[in-house]
Amino acid sequence: MISSISKKENRIFTLVHAESIKMQLHKLRNIINFTEAQQRLGLTKKQFSQIIGSNHFPEAKRPGYDFIKWQFSKESIEHYLRCLFKNKIPIQEETVTIAEAMKVVGGRVRPALPKLLESIRERSISVTIQRDNYKNIKSLRVSREQLKQWIVDNDDMKDYLTIPQVAKRLNINQEFAYQLANTGLITYQLDNNSKERLISEVFLELFTKKYIFLAEIAKATKIASRTLITYLAEKEIYPIDHLSDKKLRLKVFSRESLKEIIILKDIV
């Protein structure tokens, strides 16, 4: 960039190429910060952070030693929008905005917004433009029917159950299902967005392989629950909460403890 440096009458003159200055000015004018990029896209700060975290703008410069703020290329932001808008087509069926789509998706697809926008860019889901003053992501509308299928195809929660669903699967009441989760008998994980407790099919299967309900034994053997309790106690076999101060709502036995009981051999 610097052509030469000269000294004349105790003054230092630095000569630079005019074209170099023009190039640097162009680069500077092309830089926008986080807020400017977020507003241009029509996203909230949280939404834009999700987009960045999903590497939609790999050329963006993070705050650090050289920069105190995020730096984005204005051209890359405009190109991103063009990629979304160029796939617009007339849609005759019911459509929803991107914001409405996020409510429909809920926590079933994660991260929902980055994945949906990527699907739009890849033309795997159709969009149309609503007539308003926005020229950004707020303008986009997607087919509700296509969105439903997209959720099915991308559902991260299809192998997980809520506790009410577990209760239905095990044929127990919800309070007892929550108790099983709270005591750690059934392993669960928290959904990051809804904070709902979710149980995978794998952990539910582990529980059913390890434990059995007294009611289940009584039904299979056609022996009254009270009679079974007495019979098993005589053999020093007790429910898993036998020594616990906090009793479970229903009687639960370890399948392992019942293996030697002849009348139960076909059950456990």
N, C-alpha and C positions, 0 to 999 in steps of 0.2 A: 504494500500500500504506500509506504514512504519511498519517494523517489530520491531525494537528497536533502542533506542538512547543511546549511551554510551560515557563517557568522559575519555580520557586517555592522560596523560602528557599534560594537558591544550588544548587538541585537541578533538573536538566533532566528533564522528562517527555516521552516520545514516545508518542503515541497511534496505534495501528494498528487496522485493521479485522480483526476476528476471522476473518471469512471468507477474508481474504487469507492469514492465517497457515495456516488449514486447507488452502488450495490449495497453498501452498508445501510444507507437510508431506507432502501427497499426492504431489507431484512428487518430493520427496526419497526417499520410501519406494518409489517406482516405479523408482528408478535402481539398477542393479546393475553391477558391474565385469566385466572380461574373464573372470576365473576363474569367477565366479558364473554368468555367461551360458553359458560353455563347459560347465560341469558340469551345468547344467540341461538343456542340449541333448543331453548324453551324447556329446560329441566330444572328441578330443584337441586340444591347443593348435594343432598344425599343421593339423588338419582345420578347426577354427574359423577360423583365419587365412585358409584358402582360401575359406571361405564369405563372410567379410567382404570379401575381395579381389574376389569375384564380385558384390559389391553386393547381397547378400541382406538386409542391414540398413542401408539408406541413411541412416536417421535417427541411427545411432550416432555418437557424438562422439569423435573421435580425441584422443589426448593432445597437448597443445600449450600455448599460453600460458595459457589459461583452466583447463585440466584436466591433471592430472599422470597420470591413468589413463584408460583407455577408459571410456566411459559408455554403457550400453545401457538401453533401456526394458524393464522386466520384462514389461509388457503386450505389447510387440512380440515378445519371445521366446516367450511363451505362445501368441500368435496364430500364430506360425510353426509351432509344434508342432501346434496344432489343425488347421492347413491340411494337414499331413502325415497326421494321424490320421483326419481325416474321410473320407478316400478309401479306408479299409481295407475289404476285402471278403474273404469266405472263399475261399481258394485250395486246390484239391484236389491240384494238382501239386506237384512238388518246389520248395521255396523256400530262399533263402539270406539270411543277415543282411546288413546294409549293409557290415559289415567284410569278410565273405566275398565280397560282390559286388565290392568294390574289388580283391580279389586276382584275381578272374576277369577284370575289366576290364584290369588291368595298366596299361600306358602307352598303350593304344590310344585312349582318350578323355581329353582334357585341357581344363580341370580336371575330373576324373571325378566327385568327390563333389558339388560344386556343381551340375553338370549333371544328375546322377542325382536329387538332391533336388528340383531344379526340375521335372524330368519327373514326379516323384511328385505334386508340388503341382498340376501341370497335368493330372493324371490320364492321362498317356500311358503310364504303367507302373503296374501294380496292386501293392498292398501288403496284407499281413496283419499281425497282431500276435502275437508269441510270448508265451506265458504265463510271465511272470516278474515280478520286482519293479520292473523299469524302466518308467518312464513317459516315455521320451524316444526319441531316434533309435535307441538300442540295441535297442528293442523291435520295430523294423520288420523285416519280411522281404519279399523280392520274389521273384516267380516266376523260376526259373532260365531257363526258355524265353523269357520276355519279356525278360529281361536280355540273353540272347544276341542277340536281334533288335535290342534297343536299342543294343548295341555295334556291330552292323553299320550301323545307321542313323547313328550318331554317330562312327564310326571316323575319327580324325584321321590315322591311319597307313596308310590304304588306298592312298595314292599313294607310299608309301615302302617300301623293301626293306632288310632286314638284309644284312650282307656275305655270310653263307652263302647267302642267297636270290639275291644278285647272282652268286655263283660258279655256282650252278645254272643261272641264266638264260644266262650267258655260256659255260657248259660248260667251266669251268676249276676247278682245285682252290681250296679256301678260302685256303690260304697265299698263293697268287698274288693272289687277290681282295683280301686284306688289304694286300698290297704295293702294289697299284694305288691303294688308298685312302691308304696312308701316304705315298706319293710325290706325292700330289695329282693324279694322272692322272684319278682319279674323285673328284669333290667329294662330301663327306659332311657331315652335321651330327650333333651329339651330342644324344641324348634327355636332357632335363633330369632325368628321374627315374631311368632305368636306366643312363644314361651310355653306352648302346649307340650305335654308329655307324650312322646311317641314310642311305640314298641315295635320292633322289627319282627317279621315272621320267624326269623332265626331264633330270637330270644324267647318268643312265645312257644316255639317248638321245644326249646330246651326246658322250659318250665313244665310243659305237659309230659315230657319224657321222664322228668325227675320226680314229679309230685302227682298225687291223685286225690280228688275230693272224696270225703266219706259218702256224700250223697251219690256219687258216681258208683262207688262200690256197692252201696245198698241197692241201687237200681239194677245193677248187673247181676247181683246174687239173689235178689228178691228177699233179702234179710233186713229187718228193721235196723235203723242206724244205732239205736240204743243197744240192741243185742250185739251188734258188731263191735261197738266200743267196749262192752264188757268182755266179749270173747277175746279181742285183741289185747286188752289190758291183762288178762290172765296169762298171756304169753309175753307180757312185758313189752308190748308194742303200743306206742302212744302217738298222738298227733304231734306234729313238729313244734307246736307252741306249748307243749306239756310243761316245760320248765320256765317258760317266759311269763313275766308279769303282765305283758300286753297280749291279751288273747286275740286270736283271729276271729272274725265273724262266723266263719264256717270251719269245720274240721278238715285239716289237710294232713295227709300222710306221705311219707317218703316211699316211693315205689320199692326202693332197695330194701327197706325194712319189712316189706310184705312178701318178698320172694319165696320164703320158706313156708308160707301158709298155703296148704294144699288146695283149699276151697277157692283161693284167689289166683291160682296159677295161670288161668286163662285171661285174667284181667290185667295183671301187672307185668 
